[in-house]
Amino acid sequence: MIPLDVQNLSTCLGKKNLHDHLSFQMTSGEILGIVGGSGTGKSVLMAVILGLVPFTTGRISILGHRQQDLFKQDLFPQKIGVTFQR
């Protein structure tokens, strides 16, 4: 099972397209760093994965479950940690 699977993710905030068909997978035990310039969508990507910001198109799976289903059914796994800069 792939702990995090993001496929063809697109995120728009207003008229700004932050992510355009972004795809990646994170395997068990892997540490993933997201780097980029200011305003490129790094924090928004984390917020999208956590369900805090809606995405426009694509699919996010966490531990084999659709991200949207985890929040609707209050099944979000407690094995995920995220640290924001603030």
JOHUWO-V392549 format. One record per residue. N is the residue number from 1. PSI is psi in whole degrees, -180 to 180 (NA if undefined). OMEGA is omega as a letter, one per 40 degrees, with the letter a starting at -180 (none if undefined). Layout:
N & PSI & OMEGA
N & PSI & OMEGA
//
This chain:
1 & 138 & i
2 & 119 & a
3 & -39 & i
4 & 124 & a
5 & 113 & i
6 & 123 & a
7 & 126 & i
8 & 41 & a
9 & 128 & i
10 & 135 & i
11 & 126 & i
12 & 133 & i
13 & 110 & a
14 & -127 & i
15 & -3 & a
16 & 125 & i
17 & 108 & a
18 & -39 & a
19 & 130 & a
20 & 96 & i
21 & 48 & i
22 & 131 & i
23 & 135 & i
24 & 161 & i
25 & 148 & i
26 & 124 & a
27 & 163 & a
28 & 131 & i
29 & -6 & a
30 & 143 & i
31 & 125 & a
32 & 127 & i
33 & 137 & i
34 & 118 & a
35 & 155 & i
36 & 171 & a
37 & 168 & i
38 & 133 & i
39 & 15 & a
40 & -2 & i
41 & 14 & a
42 & -52 & a
43 & -36 & i
44 & -39 & i
45 & -46 & i
46 & -41 & i
47 & -35 & i
48 & -47 & a
49 & -37 & a
50 & -4 & i
51 & 13 & a
52 & -24 & i
53 & 133 & i
54 & 149 & i
55 & 161 & a
56 & -52 & i
57 & 165 & i
58 & -168 & a
59 & 136 & i
60 & 126 & i
61 & 133 & i
62 & 119 & a
63 & 40 & i
64 & 2 & a
65 & 144 & i
66 & 134 & a
67 & -42 & a
68 & -38 & a
69 & -35 & a
70 & -40 & a
71 & -38 & a
72 & -36 & a
73 & 8 & a
74 & 45 & a
75 & 15 & a
76 & 126 & a
77 & 145 & i
78 & 13 & a
79 & 16 & a
80 & 131 & i
81 & 138 & i
82 & 137 & i
83 & 121 & i
84 & 162 & a
85 & -17 & i
86 & NA & none
//
